[in-house]
Amino acid sequence: MITPVENIPASEQALIEKAQSLAGLSLGEIAQQANITVPKNLNRDKGWPGLLLEYTLGATAGSKPEPDFPELGIELKTIPINRQGKPLETTFVSVAPLTGMVGSNWQNSHVKNKLSRVLWVPIVAERDIPIPERIVATPFLWSPSPEEENLLACDWQELTDMIVLGEVENINGRHGQVMQLRPKAANSKAKTDAFDKHGRPFKTLPRGFYLKIPFTQMLIAKHLRIG
């Protein structure tokens, strides 16, 4: 999906107004307006709802390592929720580099860059709801509060330290208060370089930083006054 030039939002206010105009619409209605075919299932198109919203709202970054709306410094995150407003899965932030991390810090990290300003678009997307009938809830803009950023920074540091010390294979979902590191790969054959605790190179699954469900649930509840 190539974003038409006329779709690109000129300001943050224009973006949030456009996003909030989608609230209450189904993915099928949005796709029909964009003349885009809805996939029968998301087994091979898991990211399709996000791509549809990127196209509709005028995101231009594509797969580049920058916010989805680079001119505005805003990242777009679609998040599937149930009818009570609880996220149905963790939220991917970015791929984690497993080498070359020595000397990196939170302030210049890709994770901080991605999460500095986020347009969240919750979608009511329980499994029993057909894809075209899944409804966009009210989008909202978010920047981490000092307390939220401190939590994110502490988790990033803990996980990064473990990578640098060659402990990547020992990282699990219990590490991190609000953000975790876990495998991010299309299949088990995808491998990337890493180092063990003796500094020896080996191949492992790529990893990604993900926001944990309680954290995103708190954001949604706070901004949408759910629960």
N, C-alpha and C positions, 0 to 999 in steps of 0.2 A: 504494500500500500504506500504509494508516494503521496505525500501531503501537498495539496494544491496551494500555491502561493497565497491565494486570497483567503485561505483558512487560517493562516498563521496569526495568532493573537498579537495585537500591538502593545498590550499592557497587561499587568497582573489583573487589574480590574476587569478588563475585557475577557480574560481567560476564565476567571471565576464566574462571571455572569453567564458565559457560554456553557460552562460546565454545569452550573446549577439549573440551567434551562433544560438539561437532560433528565433531571430528577423526576421519577415517576414513569419515564419511558422504558419500554422493554428493549432488550438487545435486538430483537427482531425489527422493531420500529426504527431504531437508530440505523441498523444495517440497511433497511429498505430505503431510508432517506439518502444513504451514501451509495446506494446501488451496489451493495456488497452481499455476497451469498453467505448465509449462516451455515457453518459446518454441521453435519449430522450429530457428531459427538466431538469431545475435546481430547480424545485419546492421543491423537497426533497433532492437535492444534490447541494445546493447553493455554498458550499465550494469546489466543485469538481475541478474547474480550479486551485485553489490554491494547492489542494492535488496532482494534476497531475504535476504541476511545482515543488513542493517539492520533489516528487519522481524522476523526471527527473534530477533535479539539485543536488540531494544527501542530502537533509535536513534530520536530524536525531532526532530532538527534539520531534516530534509528539505533544502530548498534554501537555508535561512537561512545567512548568513555566520558560522557558529559551529561548534564541534566537534559531531560527530554525536551524542555523548552530553553535552549541555551541562551537565547537573547534575554530571557527573564530570570534565568538561574533557578528554574522550577523543575522538579522531578514529578512525573505522573506515576501514581501507584493505584492500580485497581485492586480491590480486596474483596474476595467473596465472603459474604456473611450469611448467617441463617436469619430466620424471620424475627428472632429476638435481638439481632444486631451483633451476635458473637462471630468473630472471624472463624472461617472454616479451616484455615491452614496458616502456616507461618508465611511471612512476607519476605521475598528475596530482595536483597539490597544491592549486592555486587559480588563479583567473583573475587576470591581472596588470593592474592599472590602468595605462593608457597616458597619462593626464593627471592633474594634481593630485598628482604624486609629490614635488614640491619640498618639502623639509623633513621628509619621512617618514624613518623609520629602522628598523633591523632589530628593535629591541625592541618597537615598536608595530605591526609588520607583520602582515598576515594570514597570511603563510607561517609565521612563528614561532608564531603562535597555533595554527595547524593542526597543526604538527609537534611541539608541546611534549610531547604524550602520545598515542601512536598504538597502537591495537590492530590488528596486522597479521594478516590471514587469508589465507595462501597457498592457492591452489587449483590442483591438477594439472589443467591445461587445454590440453594440446597439441591442435592442430587435428584430429587423427585420432580424438580421444576425443569421442563424442557428448555433448552438453550434459548430459543427465540422469546420465551416468556419470562426470562430472568430480568428483574427490575433494577434500574439504577436508583439507589438511595441518594440522599443529599450530599453532594461533594463538598469538601471543605479544605481550606489551605492551612498548613501547619508548619511551624518552625519549632525546634526543640526548646523548651524552657531551660534555664540553667540547670535545674535538677535533672531533667530528662537527658540533656547533653552529657552531664557528668556520669550518668548511668551508662550511656552508650560509649563514652570514652573509656571508662573503666573496663567494660567488656571487651572493647576493641584491643586495649592494651594487654589484658590477660590472654586473649586468644592469639594475638600477635607474638607475645613473648613465648608462648608454647610452640608456635611455628618455628621461631628463630632458634629455640633450644632443641629442635628436632623431635618434638613431642606430638606432631600433627596426628599421628595414628591413635594417640590416646585421648584426643579431644572428643567429647560426646555431648549430648543435649543438655546435660546437667551443668556444663560450663557456661558462664555468662548469666547475668540476672535478667536482661531484657533482649539480648542478642546472642545468637549461637552460630557456630560454624558447623556446617555439615556438607556431605558430598553433593556436588552439583554437576551432573553429567547426563547426557542423553542415554548412555548405556554403560555397562561395566567395562567395556573395552577402551573407553576414553581415559587416557592416563596423562599425567603431567609430572614434571620434575619436582622433587622435594629432597630434603636432607634429613638423615636420622640424627640421633643425639651424639653420634661419633663423627658427624660431619660428612658421612658417606652419602652420595647421591642414590636415590631410588625412585621408582615410579609409583605413583598413587593416584587415586581418583581426584579430579579437581574439586575444590571446596568453594563454598559460597557463604557470605554473611547473610543471616536471616533474622528478622525481628520475630521475637516469640509472641505467641497468641495473647497472653495476658497484657502485654504492653500495647499492642494495637487495639485490643478490646477496650483498654482504658482510654485511648485517644478517641475512639469512636463514641464511647459512652459520654465523654466530656464534651465533645463537639456537637453530637447529635442529641444529647440529653436522653440517652437510652438507659434504662435500668435505674 
